[in-house]
Amino acid sequence: MTTDIPWEKAITQVLMDHEGAMHYREIAEAVFADGLRGNVGATPAQTVAAIISTSIKKRGSASAFVRTGLGQYMLRENVDQSAEIDEPDEPTSQIEDVETQESGGIVRAFAMYWSRDYVDWKSTPALLGQQLKDAQEVDFGNQVGVYVLHDARETVYVGRAEDSLGRRLKAHVSDRLSGRWDRFSWFGLLTVNDDGTLGELPTSSASPHDWIVTMESLLIEGLEPPQNRKRGDEFNAIEYIQVLDPELQKRDVKDLFAELQEKLG
């Protein structure tokens, strides 16, 4: 059984065990993989980023952590003379919003090639995902943004969800596109709170740079051009992996039980 140690201690342990700088998403994954915490909430990556950046801003050069690049951190004691660090001029108690500090563009969460068969379309669809395996699940049914429909060979449709991603996708289960897609991707504007709920739609304060980063990233992710070896240079939105809707699991068990009863007479 995993004993949850404090987040800051867990982060320190991970950085001690892994050489060099790590992205806050990698640190979050290692915290869970190394058994340092079993309860990581719905937003472990943002939790790690917030704890480290708060430590640096409050303690300055007395912090155990240093920032070496966009979203990259390491232990101060492991920094050699040649390493570049990004350190505040003086400690401050003001905590900057993690998404503003670390993310480029306006997309806050996204998912790639989720399976249509993992969603229960007979009711209000729950689009379930998680940051890490065994992290708290998040329902993205009310996410807003853009989505892409795929079949086995190509992208077949791009649409926008201004009020509910789940409702927009459900409409395509029975419209003219019904037989054309089996996977979908989405790019959302709403952040995820640590309790697994979706945040509010952000006010429009995006700069031209933010829009350019977003457009580049959406095109790279959606089209996968062969000469682009990585996603947009400053695209740091959190990707979520899909979780099978438990209602489908219950229905499968119920159908299997009914089938066995029929066979047994």
matplotlib code that plots the C-alpha trace (Angstrom):
import matplotlib.pyplot as plt

x = [0.0, 1.4, 1.9, 1.4, 4.4, 4.1, 4.2, 7.4, 9.2, 8.1, 9.3, 12.6, 13.1, 12.3, 14.8, 17.4, 16.9, 16.9, 19.9, 19.4, 16.4, 12.9, 9.7, 7.0, 4.9, 7.7, 8.2, 4.4, 4.6, 7.7, 6.1, 3.4, 5.6, 8.0, 5.2, 5.7, 2.1, -1.0, -3.4, -2.3, -5.7, -6.9, -4.1, -0.8, 1.3, -0.1, 0.3, 4.0, 4.5, 2.7, 4.6, 8.0, 7.3, 5.8, 9.0, 11.2, 9.2, 8.8, 12.3, 14.4, 18.0, 17.1, 14.7, 15.8, 14.6, 15.8, 14.2, 16.3, 13.9, 10.2, 8.6, 12.0, 13.3, 16.1, 17.6, 19.8, 22.4, 22.8, 23.4, 26.9, 28.7, 27.6, 23.9, 21.6, 19.0, 16.0, 15.8, 13.7, 15.5, 14.0, 11.7, 8.0, 4.8, 2.8, 1.9, 1.6, -1.0, 0.8, -1.0, 0.1, 3.6, 4.3, 1.9, 2.1, -1.0, -4.6, -5.3, -5.3, -6.1, -6.2, -6.6, -5.5, -7.3, -9.8, -11.9, -15.6, -16.3, -15.2, -18.1, -21.7, -23.6, -27.1, -27.2, -25.5, -22.0, -19.2, -15.8, -13.6, -9.8, -6.9, -3.5, -1.8, -2.8, -4.7, -5.0, -8.5, -10.8, -12.1, -15.3, -14.7, -18.3, -18.7, -15.3, -15.3, -12.9, -12.4, -12.5, -11.4, -13.0, -10.8, -11.4, -8.8, -7.0, -7.5, -9.1, -12.6, -14.1, -13.1, -15.7, -16.1, -17.8, -18.8, -21.0, -20.5, -18.0, -20.1, -23.2, -21.5, -19.8, -23.1, -24.7, -22.2, -23.2, -26.4, -25.8, -24.3, -20.9, -22.0, -20.3, -17.3, -15.4, -14.2, -11.8, -11.7, -9.3, -10.1, -8.4, -10.1, -10.0, -11.1, -8.6, -9.1, -9.3, -7.6, -11.0, -11.6, -14.1, -13.6, -12.7, -14.3, -13.9, -10.8, -11.2, -9.7, -6.3, -4.3, -1.5, -0.7, 2.1, -0.5, -2.7, 0.3, 1.5, -2.0, -2.6, 0.8, 0.2, -3.3, -2.1, 0.8, -1.2, -4.2, -2.3, 0.9, 3.1, 6.0, 8.7, 7.5, 9.4, 7.7, 4.5, 4.5, 7.7, 5.8, 2.7, 2.6, -1.1, -1.8, -2.7, -5.3, -5.5, -8.9, -10.8, -13.5, -16.9, -17.8, -21.5, -20.3, -18.5, -21.6, -23.7, -21.2, -21.3, -25.1, -25.3, -22.9, -24.8, -28.1, -26.4, -25.2, -28.6, -30.1, -27.6, -28.2, -32.0]
y = [0.0, 3.4, 5.9, 9.4, 11.6, 15.4, 16.6, 18.7, 15.8, 13.5, 15.9, 16.3, 12.5, 12.2, 14.9, 13.2, 9.9, 11.2, 13.0, 16.4, 18.6, 17.2, 18.6, 18.9, 16.4, 13.9, 14.6, 13.9, 10.6, 9.6, 10.5, 7.9, 5.4, 5.4, 4.8, 8.0, 9.0, 7.0, 9.9, 12.4, 14.1, 15.0, 17.5, 16.0, 17.9, 21.3, 20.4, 19.7, 22.9, 25.0, 23.6, 24.1, 27.6, 28.7, 27.5, 29.4, 32.6, 32.6, 31.5, 32.7, 31.4, 29.5, 27.3, 23.7, 23.9, 25.9, 26.5, 25.6, 26.2, 26.2, 23.8, 22.3, 22.0, 20.4, 20.4, 23.4, 21.1, 19.3, 22.4, 22.6, 25.8, 25.5, 25.1, 28.0, 28.8, 31.2, 32.7, 35.6, 38.8, 38.5, 36.3, 37.1, 35.7, 36.3, 33.0, 33.2, 31.2, 28.0, 27.9, 31.5, 30.8, 27.5, 27.1, 28.6, 29.2, 29.1, 25.4, 24.1, 20.4, 18.1, 14.5, 12.5, 9.6, 8.7, 5.7, 6.2, 2.8, 3.9, 6.3, 5.6, 7.5, 6.4, 8.9, 12.3, 11.2, 11.2, 11.8, 10.4, 11.0, 11.2, 12.9, 9.7, 6.1, 5.9, 9.6, 10.9, 10.8, 13.9, 14.2, 16.4, 16.3, 20.0, 21.0, 23.8, 24.1, 22.3, 18.6, 16.3, 13.1, 10.3, 7.0, 4.3, 6.1, 9.8, 12.9, 13.2, 16.3, 19.3, 21.0, 23.4, 22.9, 26.3, 24.9, 21.1, 18.8, 15.8, 17.0, 17.9, 14.5, 12.7, 14.5, 12.9, 9.4, 9.7, 12.3, 11.9, 11.3, 8.4, 5.7, 7.7, 7.9, 5.7, 8.0, 11.6, 14.2, 17.4, 20.6, 22.5, 25.9, 25.0, 24.1, 21.2, 21.8, 19.4, 18.0, 16.9, 19.6, 21.9, 25.5, 28.6, 29.9, 32.2, 35.9, 36.9, 38.1, 36.1, 37.8, 37.4, 35.0, 32.9, 32.6, 31.8, 29.0, 27.6, 27.6, 26.0, 23.3, 22.5, 22.0, 19.9, 17.7, 17.4, 16.8, 15.2, 16.5, 14.1, 16.9, 18.1, 16.0, 17.5, 19.4, 23.2, 24.6, 26.2, 24.0, 22.7, 22.0, 18.8, 15.7, 13.3, 9.6, 8.1, 6.0, 3.5, 4.7, 2.3, 2.3, 0.4, -2.1, -2.7, -3.1, -5.6, -7.7, -7.6, -8.7, -11.5, -12.7, -12.6, -14.6, -17.2, -17.5, -18.0, -20.7, -22.5, -22.5]
z = [0.0, -1.0, 1.8, 0.6, 1.6, 1.2, -2.4, -1.9, -0.3, -3.1, -5.8, -4.1, -3.9, -7.6, -8.6, -6.4, -8.1, -11.7, -13.1, -14.7, -15.2, -15.6, -17.0, -14.3, -16.2, -16.0, -12.3, -11.7, -13.5, -11.6, -8.2, -8.9, -10.7, -7.8, -5.3, -3.4, -3.7, -4.5, -4.3, -7.0, -7.6, -11.1, -11.9, -10.7, -13.3, -12.4, -8.7, -9.2, -11.2, -8.6, -5.7, -7.4, -8.8, -5.4, -3.6, -6.0, -5.8, -2.1, -1.2, -4.1, -3.9, -0.7, -2.6, -3.1, -6.7, -9.8, -13.1, -16.1, -18.9, -19.9, -17.4, -16.6, -13.0, -11.0, -7.5, -6.8, -5.3, -8.6, -10.7, -12.2, -13.2, -16.9, -16.2, -17.1, -14.5, -14.6, -11.1, -9.9, -8.8, -5.3, -3.3, -3.5, -2.0, -5.1, -6.8, -10.6, -12.3, -13.5, -16.8, -17.6, -16.5, -18.2, -21.1, -24.6, -26.5, -25.3, -25.3, -21.7, -22.2, -25.2, -26.2, -29.3, -31.0, -28.3, -29.2, -30.1, -28.6, -25.1, -24.8, -23.8, -26.5, -25.3, -22.5, -21.9, -22.9, -20.4, -22.0, -19.4, -19.2, -16.8, -16.7, -15.5, -15.1, -11.8, -11.5, -10.7, -13.8, -15.4, -17.4, -20.4, -21.7, -21.1, -22.5, -25.2, -28.1, -31.3, -32.2, -35.0, -36.3, -37.7, -39.4, -39.8, -42.5, -42.3, -40.7, -42.0, -40.1, -38.0, -35.8, -33.0, -29.6, -28.1, -25.3, -24.9, -26.6, -25.6, -27.2, -30.4, -30.7, -29.9, -32.8, -35.2, -33.9, -35.9, -38.6, -42.1, -40.5, -38.3, -40.3, -41.2, -37.9, -35.1, -33.3, -32.2, -30.9, -29.1, -27.9, -25.0, -23.6, -20.0, -17.4, -15.0, -11.3, -8.8, -7.8, -11.4, -12.3, -15.3, -14.8, -16.1, -19.7, -19.5, -20.3, -23.7, -22.8, -25.4, -27.2, -30.9, -29.8, -27.9, -31.0, -33.3, -30.9, -30.7, -34.5, -35.2, -32.5, -33.7, -37.3, -36.2, -33.9, -36.2, -39.5, -38.3, -41.1, -41.5, -41.4, -38.0, -35.5, -32.5, -31.6, -31.5, -29.9, -26.9, -26.8, -23.2, -22.7, -20.7, -22.7, -21.2, -21.8, -22.3, -19.8, -20.6, -19.4, -16.5, -17.7, -20.8, -18.6, -16.5, -19.6, -21.1, -17.9, -17.8, -21.5, -20.9, -17.9, -19.9, -22.7, -20.3, -18.8, -22.2, -23.1, -19.8, -20.5]

ax = plt.figure().add_subplot(projection="3d")
ax.plot(x, y, z, "-o")
ax.set_aspect("equal")
plt.show()
